[in-house]
């Protein structure tokens, strides 16, 4: 991410990468130190969220096939994927990432992890907004029609 991009998108994608890495590092620290402040039922809910996220992400990658990429492909020719899970969500991979990070937060809760997870989820949402602008410019009416039929995260 960020490779070969203009200044603003490059900095944003680099920030998002570091934020996601920081989230993963804090989760690993919490696992190693056995830090969790939440009851068993909440941690179990987090585990289920992570499993659901894994399924959603796998289906999204399969449906995206050769069009899968990280970041905005300014210099690549891509096609608009609107079938499969993309009928239900314009951003199933981002939905999966959100569910995964929230699930892991519930499993291994700490205040520093909560802060970094919130930053990461906010960054992912901003990335979606950047991608939507890019897709509107690239695909025009085709994307606007698709946008009207599938929700950003869910169909509704």
C-alpha positions as CSV (number, residue, x, y, z in Angstrom):
1,X,0.0,0.0,0.0
2,X,1.2,3.5,-0.7
3,X,3.7,2.3,-3.3
4,X,4.0,4.6,-6.3
5,X,1.1,6.9,-5.1
6,X,0.7,10.6,-4.8
7,X,1.6,12.2,-1.5
8,X,-1.8,12.3,0.2
9,X,-3.0,8.7,-0.7
10,X,0.5,7.4,-0.1
11,X,0.7,8.9,3.4
12,X,-2.8,7.7,4.2
13,X,-2.2,4.2,3.1
14,X,1.1,4.0,5.0
15,X,-0.7,5.3,8.1
16,X,-3.4,2.7,7.7
17,X,-0.7,-0.1,7.3
18,X,1.1,1.0,10.4
19,X,-2.2,1.3,12.3
20,X,-3.2,-2.3,11.4
21,X,0.3,-3.6,12.3
22,X,0.1,-1.8,15.7
23,X,-3.3,-3.4,16.3
24,X,-1.9,-6.9,15.5
25,X,1.2,-6.3,17.7
26,X,-0.9,-5.1,20.7
27,X,-3.2,-8.2,20.3
28,X,-0.1,-10.4,20.3
29,X,1.2,-8.6,23.4
30,X,-2.1,-9.1,25.2
31,X,-2.2,-12.8,24.2
32,X,1.4,-13.3,25.5
33,X,0.7,-11.4,28.7
34,X,-2.7,-13.0,29.1
35,X,-4.4,-9.6,29.3
36,X,-8.1,-9.5,29.0
37,X,-10.5,-7.5,31.2
38,X,-13.8,-8.9,29.8
39,X,-15.9,-11.8,31.0
40,X,-15.9,-15.2,29.2
41,X,-19.2,-14.6,27.4
42,X,-17.9,-11.4,25.8
43,X,-14.6,-13.1,24.8
44,X,-16.6,-15.9,23.3
45,X,-18.7,-13.4,21.3
46,X,-15.4,-11.9,20.1
47,X,-14.3,-15.4,18.9
48,X,-17.5,-15.9,17.0
49,X,-17.1,-12.5,15.4
50,X,-13.6,-13.4,14.3
51,X,-14.8,-16.7,12.7
52,X,-17.6,-14.8,10.9
53,X,-15.0,-12.3,9.7
54,X,-12.8,-15.1,8.4
55,X,-15.7,-16.5,6.3
56,X,-16.7,-13.1,4.9
57,X,-13.1,-12.3,4.0
58,X,-12.5,-15.6,2.3
59,X,-15.7,-15.3,0.2
60,X,-14.8,-11.7,-0.7
61,X,-11.3,-12.7,-1.9
62,X,-12.8,-15.6,-3.9
63,X,-15.4,-13.3,-5.5
64,X,-12.8,-10.6,-6.2
65,X,-10.5,-13.2,-7.9
66,X,-7.8,-11.5,-10.0
67,X,-9.2,-8.0,-9.2
68,X,-8.1,-8.3,-5.6
69,X,-5.7,-5.5,-4.6
70,X,-4.6,-3.4,-1.6
71,X,-5.2,0.3,-1.8
72,X,-6.4,2.3,-4.8
73,X,-5.0,1.0,-8.1
74,X,-4.4,4.4,-9.8
75,X,-2.3,3.0,-12.6
76,X,-4.0,-0.5,-12.9
77,X,-6.8,-1.5,-15.1
78,X,-9.4,-3.1,-12.8
79,X,-13.0,-4.2,-13.3
80,X,-16.0,-3.5,-11.1
81,X,-17.0,-6.6,-9.1
82,X,-20.7,-6.6,-8.3
83,X,-21.6,-10.3,-8.0
84,X,-21.4,-12.9,-5.2
85,X,-21.0,-11.3,-1.7
86,X,-20.7,-7.9,-3.4
87,X,-24.4,-8.0,-4.1
88,X,-24.9,-7.7,-0.3
89,X,-22.0,-5.4,0.5
90,X,-19.8,-3.0,-1.5
91,X,-17.0,-3.6,1.0
92,X,-17.2,-7.1,2.5
93,X,-13.4,-7.2,3.1
94,X,-13.6,-4.0,5.1
95,X,-16.6,-5.3,7.0
96,X,-14.6,-8.5,7.7
97,X,-11.6,-6.4,9.0
98,X,-13.9,-4.4,11.2
99,X,-15.5,-7.5,12.7
100,X,-12.1,-9.1,13.1
101,X,-10.6,-6.2,15.0
102,X,-13.6,-5.7,17.2
103,X,-13.7,-9.4,17.9
104,X,-10.1,-9.5,18.9
105,X,-10.6,-6.4,21.0
106,X,-13.4,-8.3,22.9
107,X,-11.2,-11.3,23.3
108,X,-8.0,-9.5,24.5
109,X,-9.3,-6.2,25.8
110,X,-7.0,-3.4,27.0
111,X,-7.3,0.4,26.8
112,X,-4.3,0.8,24.4
113,X,-5.7,-1.9,22.2
114,X,-9.1,-0.2,22.2
115,X,-7.5,3.1,21.1
116,X,-5.6,1.5,18.3
117,X,-8.5,-0.6,17.1
118,X,-10.7,2.6,17.0
119,X,-8.0,4.4,15.0
120,X,-7.7,1.4,12.6
121,X,-11.4,1.1,12.0
122,X,-11.7,4.9,11.4
123,X,-8.8,4.6,9.0
124,X,-10.4,1.7,7.2
125,X,-13.6,3.7,6.8
126,X,-11.7,6.7,5.4
127,X,-10.1,4.3,2.9
128,X,-13.5,3.2,1.8
129,X,-14.5,6.8,1.2
130,X,-11.3,7.3,-0.8
131,X,-12.0,4.2,-2.9
132,X,-15.6,5.3,-3.5
133,X,-14.4,8.6,-4.9
134,X,-11.9,6.7,-7.1
135,X,-14.6,4.1,-8.3
136,X,-17.0,6.9,-9.1
137,X,-14.4,8.6,-11.3
138,X,-13.3,5.4,-12.9
139,X,-16.7,3.7,-13.5
140,X,-19.1,6.6,-13.5
141,X,-22.8,5.6,-13.8
142,X,-22.0,1.9,-13.6
143,X,-20.6,2.4,-10.1
144,X,-23.3,4.9,-9.1
145,X,-26.0,2.3,-10.1
146,X,-24.2,-0.4,-8.1
147,X,-23.8,2.0,-5.2
148,X,-27.6,2.5,-5.1
149,X,-28.2,-1.3,-5.0
150,X,-25.7,-2.5,-2.4
151,X,-25.0,-0.9,1.0
152,X,-21.5,0.3,2.0
153,X,-21.3,-2.5,4.6
154,X,-24.7,-4.2,4.4
155,X,-27.4,-4.4,1.8
156,X,-29.7,-2.1,3.8
